[in-house]
Amino acid sequence: MNSPDTIGLSFHLTEPQAMLRRTVRELAERHIAPRAAEIDETEEYPEDIFQLLRAHDLLGLYVPAELGGSGMGILGTCLAVEEIARVCSNSPLLLSVHLLATRPIAVSGSPEQKARYLAGVAKGDLRGSLAMTEPHAGTDVANIRTRAVREGDAFVISGQKAFCTGATHADFIVVAAKTAPEAGSRGISLFIVPKGAPGLRVGRKERKMGMRGIPTCEVLLEGCRVPAGNLIGELHRGFRAAMGGFNQARPVIGARGVGLAQGCLDYASNYAREREAFGQAIANFQAVQFMLADMFIGVEAARLLVWRAAAMVDAGLYGKECVRYVSAAKCFASDVAMRAAVDGIQVLGGAGYMKDHPLERFMRDAKQLQIIEGTNQIQRSLIARALLGL
Ligand SMILES: Cc1cc2nc3c(=O)[nH]c(=O)nc-3n(C[C@H](O)[C@H](O)[C@H](O)COP(=O)(O)OP(=O)(O)OC[C@H]3O[C@@H](n4cnc5c(N)ncnc54)[C@H](O)[C@@H]3O)c2cc1C
C-alpha cells in the first residue's frame, strides 16, 4: 500500500518520462528561449507558444488518457514545466493556469464536467482560470465576500475577484463564492462560470513586475447567472475541493522554481567561464565557485523534493497526511529559485543588472513563486501544523 514512506525511493524515470523531458527540452531551447525576453518586454500573451504546446500534445499531460489527456500525471507535468521554465517563466503558465482551474473539477466535479472541461483543456479547445482571491482576502480565503444565491435552476453570483491570472483568455473561470456566509470555510462553493455569462466582466489588468506575458486581472461578477449544474461538487464544500486542487498543483509551482533556478545556474556558469578579471576567468575565484556550488545544491535538492511530492500526488496521496510534502516542495523550490536569481546576478556583476542578460527577468519572475498559491509563510505554517499534529 502506498504511503509517504514508500513513495520516491526509485531514482529512475520511465522511458516515456525521460523521452518527454528530452522532447520538451529541445522544444524549449529551439522555440521558446528565443521568445522569452520579447514576451516579458511586450507583455503580449504568447499565443504562438500556446499553439506550439498544443501541437505537441503538452496541454493535457496531467489529464487521464480516458479523458483525452496524455496520462503523464503531475510528475510528467513537472518534468515538462521544469524544462520550459529553464528558459522562460511565462510559458509554463500556459500549462499551470489551466491545471489550477481544472484541479477542483478533477477532485470533485461530475463526470460530465470532467468530460467537458478536462478533455477541452487537454485538447487546447478550452482555457481556464481560477478566481479565488479578493481585494481584501487572499491568504484568508474563508473571508471572501463574493456571494452565490440559488434562484430556481441557477445560481446568481455577485462579487469582485482580484489577481486572476489568465482571465482575459479564459473560456471558463472557476469562481469561489460564499453560499453559507455564516459558516466560514464550510460555506464556500465553487462554480464554473463560462466566458460570456451574463454579468461576468474581466476588469483592470494589473501592471506586474514579472510573469508579464500572461495577464493578471480583476474579475467582476455583477449578478452573474450560471446554471445550477455549474456547481462543482457539493454545495458548501468548495473550500475542500479548492485546497485539494492546490495540494495537487503545488509540485508544479515547485517545478517552475527548479527550472528557473537551473536556468540561472546554467547562464551564470557559462558567463563565469568566459568573463575575465585580473587576467583570469572569474570561474577561478572561490567566491564565484561557492555561489555556483550553492545554486547546484539548491537545484538538486529542490528537484528531488518536487519529484517525490509529484509522485505522491500521482499515487493519490495529497490529503492531510501529505500536505507537508507538497508544501515543502513548493516552498523550498521557490526559495531556491529566488536565491539562484539573486546570486546569478551577483556572478555577472553589473552585467547581471542589465536587460541584455536574462537574470534580472528571472529575478522578477522568481518573486511571484514565493507568493502565489499560498505564500511561503503559509506553506511553513502548514508544514509545522502537520508536524505538530495541530
Ligand atoms: C502574479 C500573481 C498572480 C496570481 N494569480 C492568481 C490567480 O490566478 N487566482 C487567484 O485566485 N489568486 C491569484 N493570485 C493571488 C495570490 O494567490 C495571493 O496574492 C496570495 O494567496 C496571497 O494573498 P494576499 O496577496 O492577499 O496576501 P495577504 O493574505 O494579505 O498576506 C500578506 C502577508 O501576510 C502574510 N500572512 C497572511 N496570513 C498569514 C498567516 N495566517 N500566517 C502567517 N503569515 C500570514 C502573508 O504570508 C504575506 O506575507 C496571484 C497573485 C500574484 C502576485
The ligand as a Gaussian input file, in Angstrom:
#p B3LYP/6-31G(d) Opt

LIG

0 1
 C        1.224000      37.432000     -10.078000
 C        0.126000      36.840000      -9.256000
 C       -0.789000      36.000000      -9.848000
 C       -1.869000      35.497000      -9.098000
 N       -2.809000      34.698000      -9.711000
 C       -3.912000      34.325000      -9.011000
 C       -4.977000      33.588000      -9.658000
 O       -4.897000      33.224000     -10.846000
 N       -6.096000      33.310000      -8.945000
 C       -6.232000      33.681000      -7.643000
 O       -7.273000      33.401000      -7.052000
 N       -5.240000      34.350000      -6.994000
 C       -4.090000      34.684000      -7.655000
 N       -3.100000      35.376000      -7.024000
 C       -3.285000      35.756000      -5.635000
 C       -2.366000      35.003000      -4.672000
 O       -2.791000      33.688000      -4.523000
 C       -2.373000      35.807000      -3.369000
 O       -1.676000      37.020000      -3.630000
 C       -1.721000      35.053000      -2.224000
 O       -2.523000      33.957000      -1.846000
 C       -1.513000      35.952000      -1.003000
 O       -2.659000      36.644000      -0.666000
 P       -2.612000      38.246000      -0.488000
 O       -1.932000      38.804000      -1.658000
 O       -3.985000      38.721000      -0.182000
 O       -1.677000      38.475000       0.761000
 P       -2.150000      38.544000       2.283000
 O       -3.034000      37.393000       2.584000
 O       -2.678000      39.916000       2.568000
 O       -0.762000      38.349000       3.046000
 C        0.137000      39.434000       3.276000
 C        1.313000      38.892000       4.100000
 O        0.828000      38.363000       5.338000
 C        1.233000      37.014000       5.499000
 N        0.169000      36.256000       6.156000
 C       -1.168000      36.338000       5.949000
 N       -1.812000      35.492000       6.734000
 C       -0.876000      34.837000       7.461000
 C       -0.905000      33.799000       8.469000
 N       -2.051000      33.259000       8.883000
 N        0.270000      33.377000       8.980000
 C        1.455000      33.918000       8.565000
 N        1.543000      34.891000       7.624000
 C        0.396000      35.328000       7.080000
 C        1.469000      36.509000       4.065000
 O        2.384000      35.410000       4.055000
 C        2.052000      37.746000       3.402000
 O        3.423000      37.830000       3.697000
 C       -1.995000      35.848000      -7.728000
 C       -1.029000      36.676000      -7.140000
 C        0.017000      37.168000      -7.875000
 C        1.030000      38.041000      -7.213000

